[in-house]
Amino acid sequence: MPASPAVLFVCLHGSAKSFIAARHFERMAAARGLRAQARSAGLEPDSVVPPHVIAGLAADGIDVLPATPAMATAELAKDVSQVVAFGCDVSAVGIERDVIQWTDVPAVSDGYGPARDAIVVRLHALLEKLAPT
């Protein structure tokens, strides 16, 4: 495990669930005084982060511009403490390691708030696992 936790969040398009999770993970870790990194990526990345995701994060006090979704790769996952996938098979891109699956997070397209809330609840548990206080 790296000296400070690093997490790769992966969803299909890399522009909603994984992106929201990464930004909130970084903020929550910082609030605990923890140096941590988060990356987000997609198996089929969108070219941009949707405006409603950027607006939702901005309303949460998180500035994300510029924001470009990344392609999920084994290289991107190489040096992280944990990989979290939102119901997608990351082995398809060569990520062959222990992966936490968060399959029951509501679709961001159905509402930013409910998806964000479900993600944040899981992030608290993940932070406790990676850096217990």
C-alpha positions as CSV (number, residue, x, y, z in Angstrom):
1,M,0.0,0.0,0.0
2,P,1.3,3.5,-0.8
3,A,2.4,5.7,2.1
4,S,-0.8,7.8,1.5
5,P,-3.9,6.1,0.3
6,A,-4.7,6.3,-3.4
7,V,-7.9,5.0,-5.0
8,L,-9.0,4.5,-8.5
9,F,-12.7,4.8,-9.1
10,V,-14.0,3.3,-12.4
11,C,-17.4,3.5,-14.0
12,L,-18.5,3.0,-17.6
13,H,-18.0,6.5,-18.8
14,G,-15.7,8.0,-16.2
15,S,-17.7,11.2,-16.1
16,A,-20.3,10.7,-13.4
17,K,-20.1,8.1,-10.5
18,S,-16.4,7.6,-10.6
19,F,-15.8,11.3,-11.1
20,I,-18.0,12.3,-8.2
21,A,-16.5,9.6,-5.9
22,A,-12.9,10.8,-6.6
23,R,-13.6,14.4,-5.9
24,H,-15.5,13.7,-2.7
25,F,-12.9,11.2,-1.6
26,E,-10.2,13.8,-1.9
27,R,-12.2,16.4,0.0
28,M,-13.2,13.9,2.8
29,A,-9.7,12.7,3.2
30,A,-8.4,16.3,3.4
31,A,-11.0,17.0,6.1
32,R,-9.5,14.2,8.1
33,G,-6.0,15.6,7.7
34,L,-5.1,12.7,5.4
35,R,-3.0,13.1,2.3
36,A,-4.8,10.9,-0.3
37,Q,-5.2,10.7,-4.0
38,A,-8.1,9.7,-6.1
39,R,-8.4,9.0,-9.8
40,S,-11.5,8.4,-11.9
41,A,-11.7,6.6,-15.2
42,G,-14.1,4.9,-17.5
43,L,-14.1,1.8,-19.6
44,E,-15.7,3.9,-22.4
45,P,-14.8,7.4,-21.3
46,D,-17.0,10.3,-22.4
47,S,-15.2,13.3,-24.0
48,V,-16.4,15.6,-21.3
49,V,-17.9,15.6,-17.8
50,P,-21.6,16.4,-18.1
51,P,-22.7,19.9,-17.0
52,H,-25.1,18.6,-14.4
53,V,-22.2,16.7,-12.7
54,I,-20.0,19.8,-12.8
55,A,-22.9,21.9,-11.4
56,G,-23.6,19.4,-8.7
57,L,-20.0,19.3,-7.5
58,A,-19.8,23.1,-7.7
59,A,-22.9,23.3,-5.5
60,D,-21.0,21.0,-3.1
61,G,-18.1,23.5,-3.1
62,I,-15.9,21.4,-5.3
63,D,-14.4,23.1,-8.4
64,V,-13.5,20.6,-11.0
65,L,-12.7,22.6,-14.1
66,P,-11.1,21.6,-16.4
67,A,-12.4,18.1,-16.3
68,T,-11.7,15.4,-18.8
69,P,-12.6,11.7,-18.2
70,A,-9.7,9.3,-18.5
71,M,-9.5,5.8,-19.9
72,A,-9.3,3.0,-17.3
73,T,-6.1,1.0,-17.7
74,A,-4.0,-1.5,-15.7
75,E,-1.3,1.2,-15.6
76,L,-3.6,3.7,-14.0
77,A,-4.4,1.1,-11.3
78,K,-0.8,-0.1,-10.7
79,D,0.1,1.9,-7.7
80,V,-3.2,2.5,-5.9
81,S,-4.3,1.2,-2.5
82,Q,-7.8,0.2,-3.8
83,V,-9.8,0.0,-7.0
84,V,-13.6,0.7,-6.7
85,A,-15.8,-0.2,-9.7
86,F,-19.4,1.0,-10.2
87,G,-20.8,-2.3,-11.6
88,C,-18.3,-2.7,-14.4
89,D,-15.8,-5.4,-15.2
90,V,-12.4,-3.8,-14.9
91,S,-10.7,-7.1,-15.8
92,A,-11.6,-6.2,-19.4
93,V,-8.9,-3.5,-19.3
94,G,-6.3,-5.6,-17.5
95,I,-7.0,-4.6,-13.9
96,E,-6.5,-8.0,-12.2
97,R,-6.6,-7.3,-8.5
98,D,-9.0,-7.1,-5.6
99,V,-11.8,-4.7,-6.7
100,I,-14.6,-3.4,-4.5
101,Q,-17.9,-3.3,-6.5
102,W,-20.4,-0.7,-5.7
103,T,-23.3,-1.9,-7.8
104,D,-26.3,-0.3,-6.1
105,V,-25.5,3.4,-6.5
106,P,-28.4,5.3,-8.2
107,A,-27.8,6.6,-11.7
108,V,-26.5,10.2,-11.7
109,S,-28.8,10.9,-14.7
110,D,-31.7,10.2,-12.4
111,G,-30.5,12.9,-9.9
112,Y,-27.1,14.1,-8.7
113,G,-28.1,14.3,-5.0
114,P,-29.2,10.7,-4.5
115,A,-26.2,9.4,-6.4
116,R,-23.8,11.6,-4.5
117,D,-25.4,10.7,-1.1
118,A,-25.0,7.0,-1.8
119,I,-21.4,7.4,-2.9
120,V,-20.5,9.6,0.2
121,V,-21.9,6.9,2.6
122,R,-19.6,4.4,1.0
123,L,-16.6,6.7,1.0
124,H,-16.8,7.1,4.8
125,A,-16.4,3.3,5.1
126,L,-13.6,3.2,2.5
127,L,-11.7,6.0,4.3
128,E,-12.0,4.1,7.5
129,K,-10.7,1.0,5.9
130,L,-7.7,2.7,4.3
131,A,-6.8,5.1,7.1
132,P,-8.6,4.3,10.3
133,T,-8.5,7.1,12.9
